[in-house]
Amino acid sequence: MTEKIAKVAAGRTDHPFKVSSITRAEAPEGAVSATWYRYEIAQGPNAIVGHREGSLQAVTQAVADIVIRLNERRLGKAGRVQLTPGPKKNRAS
């Protein structure tokens, strides 16, 4: 799936989303877990910054999934059929 996105994105002039960084962060006040990470997702000059709880491996996978979904949304859904409404049917009661 990622290869398909890369091929479609190669022909576009705009920038795809990508993970810029994932770094250890302080836990928010009142958090049960002390293992938090700050991540940054870039798209050209734009950035999305977030925080997520979990192991580095789990956070890395979750952020990678977010990037995949963002790029899929950016490119549109492949194979989607455009439905057009047909004539209304008369229903006999």
N, C-alpha and C positions, 0 to 999 in steps of 0.2 A: 504494500500500500504506500509506503514512504517513497519508493522508487517512482511510482506513478505520479505522486505529488511533485517530486523533484523534476520529472520530465515536463509536466505541464507548467511548472513555475519557471523553468528555463526560458520559455518563450515570452514571459511577461516582463514588463519594464519595472514593475514595483518590487519591493523587497519582501521575501518570505519571513515569517516569524522564526526566531531561533533562540535557544537558551544562551544568555550572555554569561550568567554566573549563578552559582549556588554556594552560599557561605553560611557558616554557623552564626546563629543569632541568639540574643537573649530571649528567654521565655517571657511572654506577656504576663502582667500581674494577674495572679489568681490561677495561672495555668497549673495543671496537675503534673504534666511532663516537663522536664527541663531540656529536652532535645528538640530544638527548633532550628529551622533554616530559613534564610532569606534568599529568594530567587529573583532573577531579573530576566525577562523575556524581551528581546529587541526585535523591532521591525523597522529597518532603516534608522531614522533619527528618533523614532518613538520607542518608549519603554513601558513595560508593565512590571511592576514590583509587587511581590507578595511574600507572605510568610506561611510556612507549613510545618506541622509537627510530624516527627517520625525519624527513622534512621536515614542516613545519607542516601542509601540505596533506594529506599521507598520514596523519598522526596524527589530524587533524580528521575525515577520512573514516572511518578505522577506529573512532574513538570514536562517531561517528554511527551506524555499523553495530551497534556493541555496544548502544547505546541502543534502536535499533529492535528488536533481538532480545530485549532485556530486557522491553520493552513488549509484544511479541508473547507471550512466556511468561506475563506477568502477566495478559493478557486471555484466554489459552487459544487453542488453534488452531481457527480457523474451518473449518467443513466436515468436521471429523473425525468419522468414523463410530464409534460404540461397538459393538464386536463382542461378541456373546454366544455362548458355546460351545453347540453343538447336541448331540444325543445321540451317544454313541460308536458308531462303526460296528464291527461284528464282522468281523474279517479272517480269512479261511480260509487256513490255511497249507498 
